[in-house]
Amino acid sequence: MEYHRPVLLKECIDGLNINPKGIYVDVTYGGGGHSKEILKHLTTGSLYAFDQDEDALKNKIDDERFVLIKQNFKYLKNFLKMYNALPIDGLLADLGVSSHQFDEADRGFSTRFDSKLDMRMDQNSKQTAADILNIYSEGELKHVFKLYGEIDNAGRLAYAIFHSRKEKKIETVSDLKTVIEKCVKRGRENQYYAQVFQALRIEVNKELDVLKDLLTQCLEVLKPGGRLVVISYHSLEDRLVKNIIRSGKFEGEVEKDFFGNQLAPFKMITRKPVVPDEAEVLENSRARSAKLRIAEKV
C-alpha cells in the first residue's frame, strides 16, 4: 500500500518556483512524495524536512542534499539556525493527516476501524483522544467540539459523553460511536463522525497552535522573494493561512501606511486557493478537500 500520495504535486512545485541552488523546507515529510520532487529540481541546493512521526522516518531519502529532522515543525527556526540554513528560499506544508496514518488502524485516526482512540501524531506525546474524552469537563468538551469540529449540537454531544463515561470509560471507536449515536443526524452519520474525529485530533495534537507557530516563523525564516506553499484541508487551517498571507496577522486585519498603502508581508501568488481537478480527486479521494495557497515574501 502506498504510504501517502502527494496532493497537488505539480502545483506545489510550480508554486515554490525552485532555485536549483536554493534552500528549501518540507515541514510535513510523511511519505516523502513532495520532497523527492523538490530534490529533482535542485543542483547544489539543499532540502530540510520535518516529521515527528516514527513511521515517516522509515521513508528517509538517501541524498547528501537532504536532511530529515525528527521534530514537530513548530521548532522550525531553531533547527534551521542549528544547521546554518537561514534564510530559506521556500517552504512547503501539506497539513493534516497522511494516508498512512488514516490507514493504520491502531493509530485511531479513522472512523473505519474499531481501534483505541489514540490520534497522536507524535507517539511519544502523552495525551490521547481517549484521555480527552474521559478527563475533560463537559464545558471543555463542548468548547473542543464547537471550535474545532464546528458541530452544531456540541453541547448535547458533550453532555452525552460526560454523563455516559461515569458508567463506562470511552476507550475505543465503537465505544464513542455508541455513546454519541443519539446526537447524530440521520443520513449524515459519516460527516458527523468526521467532524467529531477532526475536533479530537486537533485538540490532541494542538494543531492550530502549532500552525500559528509555523506561520509566524515563516515571516522570519523566508528571504525576500522566498515562497510559502501551504495545503490545508479544513476551513480553520485555511483561514489562518489566508489571513497571515493577506495581513501578517491571524485575525486578518490589514495595516496601512501613512499614504493608505497596505502593509502586507506577502504578495499573493494565488488570489483564490488552488483545488485538485476531477481527475486527481478520482485517483485520490483524500485530495477532495485540499486547498493550496501560494505567497511570496515581500
Summary of the structure (lengths in Angstrom):
residues: 298
radius of gyration: 20.1
end to end distance: 41.7
largest distance: 64.7
contacts: 928
relative contact order: 0.14
helix: 45%
strand: 15%
